Amino acid sequence: MDNLLTVSGVTAGYGPITVLRGLSLHLGAGECIGLFGPNGHGKTTLLQTISGLIRPTSGSIEFDGRELTRLRPPHIVEAGLVQSPQGNTLFGDMRVQETLELAAFSKHARDDRQSNLEKVFALFPRLEERRPQKARTLSGGERQMLSIGCALMCAPRLLMLDEPTLGLSPRLKEELAQAVGSIAKEGIPLIVVEQDVEFLMALADRLYLIEHGEVVREIDRANAPDHDEVMRLYFGEAAG
């Protein structure tokens, strides 16, 4: 399988603080991968580095054979690599529909804006019901739907989701999980950061365990360890 994304030996961080330490991973065309591990060990930093929000100090990031490490974030989005970030990063006084329409800012996304809008509303009927509402009036789960909807409006060739179900009620978490599964079934490659390892194991073709800014284990779904061993890995205990 040809790689759509290849991250090779990337070191990056914030000023004098190094977070990623020579990290490498890859994603094949049409594949979905999951990232898990303790909080504060580099998962979000990795997504921000791939997105161009953080400039790596060494290593390379190739997307469809194109080097990304010197590109600005808008050009990376234009290439089709799009991130839905963790937390509420929406403009609170903008209405749902205008927020979605504004997200389709690149040329190739503008060309398909109406069809992509219809796809977003089909995936998230709640957003269609709330088209005239301001973003700040939405519930936490609805804001997360809007954030993912904005990413889809960018017409992604690769979509990165940073903890899409974080802090949601069980009912909304299940709804979001089903939506993410639907996106994967439509053939959009995904990189998903999640605390819920069982959700990742059901969704992803492969998992990467990240600790201290490094990949310490790669797990293939076809040969995945049992639940207890995954929990031991997640909590940093030696597997029995």
ROLO-623945 format. One record per residue: y, x, z of N, C-alpha, C in turn; residue in three letters. Coordinates in pm, whole numbers, padded with zeros to 5 digits. Example, Ala and Ser with C-alpha at 12.3 -4.5 7.8 and 13.67 -1.06 7.14 Angstrom:
residues 2
n.c2_n.c1_n.c3_ca.c2_ca.c1_ca.c3_c.c2_c.c1_c.c3_rest
-00569_01319_00780_-00450_01230_00780_-00330_01320_00780_ala
-00225_01285_00708_-00106_01367_00714_00003_01290_00787_ser
***
This chain:
residues 240
n.c2_n.c1_n.c3_ca.c2_ca.c1_ca.c3_c.c2_c.c1_c.c3_rest
-00120_00084_00000_00000_00000_00000_00125_00087_00000_met
00216_00058_-00094_00342_00132_-00097_00429_00090_00020_asp
00501_00187_00077_00590_00159_00189_00722_00104_00139_asn
00766_-00005_00201_00900_-00056_00177_01001_00019_00261_leu
00962_00052_00386_01049_00125_00479_00971_00241_00538_leu
01033_00359_00539_00973_00476_00601_01076_00543_00691_thr
01046_00547_00820_01130_00616_00918_01059_00745_00955_val
01124_00859_00931_01058_00988_00948_01137_01078_01043_ser
01079_01106_01159_01135_01204_01252_01278_01176_01294_gly
01311_01050_01321_01450_01014_01349_01485_01040_01496_val
01593_01112_01515_01652_01134_01646_01791_01071_01646_thr
01819_00990_01748_01948_00920_01753_01977_00876_01895_ala
02102_00841_01921_02140_00795_02054_02286_00759_02060_gly
02343_00773_02178_02481_00734_02204_02555_00853_02263_tyr
02640_00916_02180_02711_01035_02228_02612_01142_02270_gly
02626_01193_02395_02536_01299_02440_02398_01249_02482_pro
02378_01118_02484_02251_01061_02531_02157_01039_02413_ile
02047_01110_02411_01946_01095_02307_01847_00987_02349_thr
01826_00890_02260_01733_00780_02289_01607_00791_02204_val
01625_00804_02073_01511_00822_01984_01483_00971_01968_leu
01356_01007_01978_01319_01149_01980_01215_01177_01873_arg
01262_01196_01751_01171_01227_01642_01078_01113_01607_gly
01126_00990_01613_01042_00872_01594_01010_00852_01445_leu
00884_00816_01419_00840_00787_01283_00756_00659_01282_ser
00776_00578_01179_00692_00462_01154_00712_00420_01009_leu
00631_00325_00965_00645_00276_00828_00610_00129_00822_his
00656_00064_00715_00627_-00076_00690_00596_-00092_00543_leu
00480_-00150_00513_00442_-00171_00374_00506_-00295_00316_gly
00508_-00303_00184_00563_-00420_00116_00483_-00544_00156_ala
00553_-00648_00201_00487_-00771_00241_00425_-00768_00379_gly
00451_-00662_00455_00389_-00645_00586_00483_-00691_00697_glu
00425_-00720_00812_00502_-00753_00932_00456_-00659_01043_cys
00552_-00592_01108_00517_-00505_01220_00592_-00550_01345_ile
00531_-00526_01460_00591_-00560_01588_00616_-00435_01671_gly
00727_-00434_01744_00760_-00324_01833_00761_-00376_01976_leu
00689_-00307_02065_00689_-00346_02205_00692_-00221_02292_phe
00717_-00243_02420_00726_-00133_02514_00830_-00164_02621_gly
00842_-00076_02719_00936_-00102_02829_01080_-00116_02781_pro
01159_-00192_02854_01301_-00205_02823_01371_-00070_02837_asn
01470_-00047_02751_01549_00075_02761_01483_00198_02702_gly
01377_00180_02621_01306_00296_02567_01329_00316_02418_his
01420_00237_02355_01461_00271_02220_01435_00170_02112_gly
01381_00054_02145_01348_-00043_02039_01474_-00096_01971_lys
01571_-00142_02050_01696_-00191_01992_01773_-00078_01925_thr
01773_00038_01985_01839_00154_01924_01780_00184_01787_thr
01648_00170_01774_01584_00194_01645_01635_00094_01541_leu
01641_-00034_01575_01690_-00133_01479_01835_-00106_01440_leu
01916_-00068_01538_02057_-00039_01509_02071_00085_01421_gln
01982_00180_01437_01985_00301_01354_01943_00268_01212_thr
01838_00189_01197_01796_00147_01063_01908_00069_00995_ile
01980_-00013_01072_02088_-00097_01018_02214_-00018_00987_ser
02221_00108_01028_02339_00190_01003_02447_00180_01108_gly
02421_00106_01217_02520_00094_01324_02524_00220_01410_leu
02415_00296_01411_02407_00425_01479_02365_00528_01375_ile
02434_00639_01369_02403_00745_01274_02303_00842_01337_arg
02187_00863_01278_02090_00956_01337_02139_01100_01328_pro
02098_01181_01423_02134_01323_01421_02034_01405_01341_thr
01915_01349_01319_01816_01416_01234_01715_01313_01188_ser
01638_01349_01086_01537_01261_01032_01589_01182_00912_gly
01502_01099_00856_01539_01021_00739_01487_00878_00751_ser
01557_00787_00683_01518_00647_00676_01526_00607_00529_ile
01413_00572_00471_01409_00532_00331_01370_00386_00321_glu
01445_00312_00242_01418_00172_00216_01399_00154_00067_phe
01277_00118_00028_01242_00103_-00113_01278_00230_-00191_asp
01250_00345_-00128_01274_00474_-00193_01416_00525_-00187_gly
01505_00451_-00122_01647_00490_-00115_01681_00537_00025_arg
01743_00653_00036_01783_00707_00165_01900_00627_00222_glu
01885_00585_00350_01986_00498_00411_02078_00569_00510_leu
02044_00687_00554_02112_00743_00671_02260_00771_00649_thr
02305_00775_00525_02448_00799_00499_02520_00673_00451_arg
02449_00561_00445_02511_00438_00399_02576_00363_00514_leu
02686_00292_00485_02751_00207_00584_02675_00074_00596_arg
02684_00008_00712_02608_-00116_00733_02624_-00221_00623_pro
02745_-00248_00569_02753_-00350_00463_02670_-00315_00340_pro
02662_-00186_00308_02584_-00145_00192_02434_-00157_00220_his
02395_-00139_00345_02254_-00156_00382_02216_-00304_00373_ile
02305_-00392_00418_02281_-00536_00404_02276_-00574_00256_val
02364_-00519_00177_02366_-00546_00033_02233_-00507_-00031_glu
02171_-00400_00021_02042_-00357_-00032_01929_-00450_00008_ala
01955_-00541_00105_01855_-00639_00144_01790_-00615_00278_gly
01839_-00519_00354_01783_-00490_00487_01877_-00552_00590_leu
01828_-00655_00661_01915_-00739_00743_01859_-00751_00883_val
01947_-00746_00983_01907_-00758_01124_01967_-00882_01187_gln
01885_-00953_01265_01934_-01057_01355_01933_-00996_01495_ser
02050_-00964_01550_02055_-00886_01674_02020_-00968_01798_pro
01994_-00895_01905_01968_-00957_02034_02098_-01011_02092_gln
02090_-01128_02157_02207_-01183_02226_02293_-01268_02135_gly
02395_-01328_02195_02484_-01420_02124_02600_-01341_02063_asn
02592_-01316_01932_02697_-01238_01864_02774_-01326_01764_thr
02768_-01457_01783_02833_-01549_01690_02981_-01566_01723_leu
03057_-01616_01625_03197_-01654_01648_03197_-01796_01702_phe
03232_-01811_01828_03215_-01938_01897_03292_-02054_01840_gly
03410_-02030_01779_03493_-02139_01729_03465_-02173_01583_asp
03368_-02105_01522_03331_-02140_01385_03221_-02246_01387_met
03225_-02335_01291_03126_-02442_01284_02996_-02390_01222_arg
02889_-02462_01247_02756_-02415_01206_02751_-02390_01055_val
02795_-02487_00975_02782_-02469_00831_02870_-02356_00780_gln
02993_-02345_00827_03079_-02238_00777_03030_-02101_00825_glu
02965_-02096_00941_02906_-01970_00988_02796_-01926_00892_thr
02710_-02018_00855_02602_-01986_00762_02656_-01946_00625_leu
02754_-02019_00576_02809_-01987_00445_02879_-01851_00443_glu
02947_-01819_00553_03014_-01689_00561_02914_-01574_00561_leu
02794_-01599_00616_02694_-01492_00623_02649_-01446_00485_ala
02662_-01532_00386_02621_-01496_00249_02735_-01422_00178_ala
02773_-01307_00235_02892_-01239_00184_02863_-01144_00069_phe
02739_-01094_00059_02708_-00999_-00048_02691_-01073_-00180_ser
02705_-01001_-00291_02703_-01068_-00422_02570_-01136_-00447_lys
02459_-01066_-00422_02330_-01126_-00453_02301_-01244_-00361_his
02356_-01243_-00238_02338_-01356_-00147_02426_-01474_-00189_ala
02549_-01447_-00236_02637_-01555_-00280_02577_-01633_-00396_arg
02507_-01563_-00482_02449_-01630_-00599_02348_-01736_-00560_asp
02281_-01717_-00446_02177_-01812_-00401_02217_-01883_-00273_asp
02347_-01894_-00248_02393_-01946_-00120_02344_-02088_-00094_arg
02355_-02177_-00192_02318_-02316_-00170_02168_-02332_-00147_gln
02087_-02263_-00228_01942_-02274_-00210_01898_-02214_-00077_ser
01961_-02105_-00036_01925_-02044_00093_01969_-02132_00209_asn
02085_-02200_00193_02131_-02292_00296_02029_-02406_00314_leu
01978_-02456_00206_01878_-02563_00213_01750_-02513_00282_glu
01712_-02388_00254_01594_-02331_00318_01614_-02316_00469_lys
01734_-02274_00509_01764_-02260_00652_01757_-02395_00721_val
01813_-02497_00660_01810_-02630_00721_01669_-02688_00724_phe
01587_-02653_00626_01447_-02698_00628_01370_-02627_00740_ala
01404_-02501_00764_01337_-02425_00870_01386_-02467_01008_leu
01516_-02495_01018_01578_-02534_01145_01651_-02667_01129_phe
01580_-02780_01134_01646_-02910_01118_01756_-02935_01221_pro
01746_-02873_01339_01850_-02889_01441_01986_-02840_01388_arg
01984_-02733_01310_02110_-02680_01256_02173_-02777_01157_leu
02090_-02843_01078_02145_-02941_00984_02210_-03056_01060_glu
02147_-03097_01171_02203_-03204_01252_02337_-03164_01313_glu
02356_-03034_01335_02475_-02984_01404_02571_-02912_01310_arg
02565_-02942_01183_02649_-02875_01083_02796_-02870_01122_arg
02857_-02981_01175_03000_-02977_01203_03034_-02920_01341_pro
02933_-02889_01424_02961_-02841_01559_03003_-02695_01560_gln
03085_-02660_01660_03121_-02520_01679_03006_-02446_01747_lys
02993_-02318_01714_02879_-02240_01763_02874_-02237_01916_ala
02990_-02236_01980_02991_-02226_02126_02938_-02352_02193_arg
02926_-02463_02120_02875_-02587_02178_02723_-02597_02168_thr
02659_-02501_02103_02514_-02505_02084_02443_-02454_02209_leu
02319_-02495_02225_02236_-02441_02332_02195_-02298_02296_ser
02137_-02227_02394_02094_-02090_02368_01992_-02081_02256_gly
01897_-02175_02255_01798_-02175_02149_01858_-02205_02014_gly
01953_-02296_02010_02019_-02330_01884_02104_-02215_01833_glu
02168_-02141_01923_02245_-02023_01880_02152_-01917_01822_arg
02032_-01905_01879_01937_-01809_01825_01891_-01853_01686_gln
01870_-01984_01669_01836_-02035_01536_01948_-02004_01436_met
02072_-02021_01480_02186_-01994_01392_02193_-01846_01357_leu
02165_-01759_01454_02167_-01615_01426_02062_-01578_01322_ser
01941_-01632_01336_01836_-01604_01237_01873_-01667_01104_ile
01932_-01789_01109_01976_-01853_00986_02078_-01770_00911_gly
02171_-01708_00984_02271_-01620_00920_02203_-01502_00851_cys
02102_-01446_00917_02029_-01334_00857_01959_-01379_00729_ala
01902_-01498_00730_01834_-01549_00610_01934_-01578_00498_leu
02056_-01615_00533_02158_-01639_00431_02196_-01511_00357_met
02165_-01397_00415_02191_-01268_00349_02086_-01234_00244_cys
01989_-01324_00222_01881_-01303_00124_01807_-01172_00151_ala
01748_-01159_00271_01686_-01031_00308_01561_-00999_00228_pro
01546_-00871_00197_01419_-00820_00145_01336_-00764_00261_arg
01401_-00739_00373_01336_-00701_00498_01423_-00755_00611_leu
01361_-00830_00702_01434_-00894_00811_01388_-00834_00944_leu
01486_-00791_01026_01456_-00735_01157_01507_-00830_01264_met
01420_-00870_01355_01453_-00964_01462_01438_-00894_01597_leu
01546_-00895_01675_01546_-00828_01804_01531_-00932_01916_asp
01410_-00945_01968_01375_-01037_02077_01425_-01179_02048_glu
01374_-01241_01942_01425_-01373_01903_01399_-01483_02004_pro
01298_-01469_02093_01269_-01576_02189_01314_-01542_02331_thr
01395_-01437_02345_01436_-01393_02479_01515_-01501_02552_leu
01473_-01534_02674_01547_-01624_02761_01538_-01771_02726_gly
01448_-01808_02635_01438_-01947_02595_01335_-02022_02679_leu
01351_-02153_02686_01253_-02236_02753_01121_-02230_02676_ser
01009_-02261_02741_00880_-02258_02670_00879_-02342_02543_pro
00942_-02459_02547_00942_-02546_02429_01021_-02483_02314_arg
01141_-02432_02343_01220_-02369_02238_01158_-02238_02192_leu
01095_-02168_02285_01028_-02043_02248_00918_-02071_02146_lys
00841_-02176_02168_00736_-02213_02074_00795_-02253_01940_glu
00907_-02325_01942_00972_-02366_01818_01020_-02246_01738_glu
01083_-02150_01808_01129_-02029_01740_01012_-01947_01688_leu
00906_-01937_01767_00789_-01861_01725_00728_-01920_01597_ala
00722_-02052_01590_00669_-02115_01469_00759_-02087_01349_gln
00890_-02088_01371_00983_-02059_01261_00967_-01916_01211_ala
00952_-01821_01303_00933_-01682_01264_00802_-01667_01187_val
00698_-01738_01232_00572_-01736_01159_00588_-01792_01018_gly
00668_-01896_01002_00693_-01954_00870_00765_-01856_00778_ser
00860_-01780_00835_00932_-01679_00756_00833_-01574_00706_ile
00744_-01530_00793_00644_-01431_00753_00553_-01485_00643_ala
00513_-01612_00654_00424_-01673_00554_00492_-01686_00418_lys
00624_-01693_00418_00697_-01700_00291_00704_-01564_00221_glu
00653_-01459_00287_00645_-01329_00224_00761_-01236_00252_gly
00850_-01273_00345_00959_-01183_00382_00905_-01082_00484_ile
00906_-00953_00454_00860_-00853_00551_00946_-00858_00677_pro
00882_-00837_00792_00950_-00848_00920_00925_-00726_01006_leu
01029_-00689_01083_01014_-00602_01200_01062_-00684_01318_ile
00974_-00709_01415_01006_-00796_01527_00991_-00720_01657_val
01098_-00716_01735_01093_-00664_01872_01072_-00783_01964_val
00972_-00776_02051_00943_-00888_02140_00880_-00839_02269_glu
00911_-00909_02378_00844_-00884_02506_00707_-00952_02510_gln
00692_-01061_02434_00569_-01138_02433_00469_-01071_02338_asp
00382_-00988_02394_00290_-00911_02311_00188_-01001_02242_val
00147_-01109_02307_00052_-01200_02245_00112_-01264_02119_glu
00239_-01298_02125_00308_-01351_02008_00309_-01247_01896_phe
00338_-01122_01930_00339_-01017_01829_00201_-00996_01768_leu
00097_-01000_01851_-00038_-00977_01801_-00080_-01087_01704_met
-00033_-01210_01727_-00065_-01320_01637_00015_-01313_01507_ala
00132_-01251_01512_00223_-01249_01398_00208_-01125_01311_leu
00199_-01009_01374_00217_-00882_01304_00086_-00825_01251_ala
00097_-00749_01141_-00018_-00676_01089_-00047_-00553_01173_asp
00060_-00491_01224_00045_-00374_01310_00149_-00378_01420_arg
00117_-00316_01533_00211_-00303_01643_00237_-00155_01669_leu
00360_-00126_01711_00395_00008_01758_00439_-00002_01903_tyr
00378_00078_01988_00420_00090_02127_00521_00204_02135_leu
00642_00173_02182_00750_00273_02189_00782_00300_02335_ile
00776_00428_02372_00813_00472_02506_00895_00599_02495_glu
01001_00607_02572_01087_00726_02577_01130_00770_02436_his
01159_00670_02351_01211_00701_02219_01110_00752_02119_gly
00982_00736_02148_00877_00784_02059_00772_00676_02040_glu
00704_00679_01926_00586_00595_01906_00469_00665_01975_val
00413_00597_02075_00301_00657_02148_00167_00597_02108_val
00172_00481_02037_00046_00425_01988_00076_00325_01876_arg
-00009_00327_01775_-00005_00229_01667_-00132_00145_01676_glu
-00115_00013_01669_-00227_-00079_01686_-00239_-00164_01562_ile
-00354_-00158_01497_-00384_-00243_01382_-00443_-00373_01431_asp
-00391_-00487_01379_-00440_-00616_01427_-00590_-00632_01404_arg
-00640_-00575_01295_-00783_-00589_01265_-00869_-00517_01368_ala
-00812_-00417_01435_-00887_-00342_01537_-00810_-00340_01668_asn
-00747_-00452_01700_-00661_-00458_01819_-00745_-00451_01946_ala
-00694_-00383_02050_-00762_-00384_02180_-00753_-00523_02242_pro
-00833_-00546_02346_-00830_-00678_02409_-00701_-00694_02490_asp
-00680_-00816_02539_-00556_-00851_02608_-00531_-00762_02728_his
-00634_-00735_02808_-00615_-00655_02929_-00569_-00514_02896_asp
-00626_-00456_02791_-00585_-00320_02755_-00441_-00319_02703_glu
-00403_-00420_02625_-00266_-00427_02578_-00169_-00438_02695_val
-00205_-00517_02796_-00120_-00530_02914_-00109_-00397_02988_met
-00217_-00324_02995_-00211_-00192_03060_-00120_-00097_02981_arg
-00131_-00104_02848_-00042_-00022_02766_00103_-00059_02788_leu
00129_-00190_02790_00266_-00239_02803_00330_-00197_02933_tyr
00251_-00204_03040_00308_-00171_03172_00288_-00025_03209_phe
00245_00056_03111_00242_00198_03133_00129_00249_03218_gly
00022_00171_03228_-00094_00214_03306_-00199_00271_03213_glu
-00276_00362_03264_-00382_00422_03185_-00491_00316_03164_ala
-00536_00303_03040_-00640_00207_03009_-00772_00250_03070_ala
-00848_00153_03122_-00974_00185_03185_-01085_00199_03085_gly
***
